[in-house]
Amino acid sequence: MEVFHSGERTVHNILGVQKIANSASTMIQPRMPKKFMNFLNGQNSLAMSSMDQRGRVWSSFLAGNPGIIQAIEPDIVKINTKIIEGDPLFSNISKNREVGIIVIDFASRIRVRINGKVSMVYQDGNFEIKIEQVFGNCPKYIQARRFNYKAVDGIVNKKFHPRNTLNKKQQNWISESDTFIIASSSSEGKMDTSHRGGMPGFVHVINEKTIVFPDYSGNMLFNTLGNIVQNPNVGLLFFDFNNGDTLQITGEASIIWNIDKDILSKFTGAQRLVQFQIIEVLEASCYKSYNWEFLNYSTFNPR
């Protein structure tokens, strides 16, 4: 069964990695092995991609106690948390059931990706997802951190501050980041969520509407770039690891395949670049509910 769509195949052909991609494709399965199910059941956070009614793609962060994501069957996961209404995910999945999930244990650098469709929504706001694709990824570029969630009584967990450009604080935030999540979609609306990491400064803020980031050597599947070839709508999620706040950005991405040497020298280790034009920004204050403890940088990070 073909697991790649035409956009992904286009990238494979451009880069001449068809055989490598074919070999790596066996990791993409429709059902979870037992070790994935056990891993998911012990986690306390996840990132999820969704698409709004205008076709814009968003990446959202959900956190809670262990069991927030529950592997019910090899092809079904349940999300045991309410989505805050200000998050686009709340309204998006009521209209468009396609989602992508990435679950990362940052401390151990283990990650699992799931793509599928919301199949059931409970009265309490929890929901189930029928898995279409599930696969693991290598630990490359993940900065080791311990994540702890603390419920805060009496106040709403998140307060959102929408904008259509990056303010100076947000520009500095992104410029100093070593991690972000990227959500993308195929032309058919199939969602995907992936991780990007590097040394602080690997993401370049060009101006209040434009950022550029490198694409490093990865698993050779090229799910994200393949989606961008078909559909430029992308959602980024940045974390403020000092105070737990999050920054969700939706916009349009384009791939810069041929990089000028002078530009390339500013992006150590880049094999190509992605330029991202900002449409809307949501900064969320999380009231210290999210606590991140830095351990160490990935040894794979280009320096």
Secondary structure, 3 states (H helix, E strand, C coil): CCCCCHHHHHHHHHHCCHHHHHHHHHHCECCCCHHHHHHHHCCCEEEEEEECCCCCEEEEEEECCCCCEEEEECCEEEECCCCCCCCHHHHHHHHCCEEEEEEEECCCCEEEEEEEEEEEECCCCCEEEEEEEEEEECCCCCCEEEEEECCCCCCCCCEEEEECCCCHHHHHHHHCCCEEEEEEECCCCCEEEEEEECCCCCCEEEECCEEEEEECCCCCCCHHHHHHHHCCEEEEEEECCCCCCEEEEEEEEEEECCCCHHHHCCCCCCCEEEEEEEEEEEEEECCCCEEEEEEECCCCCCC
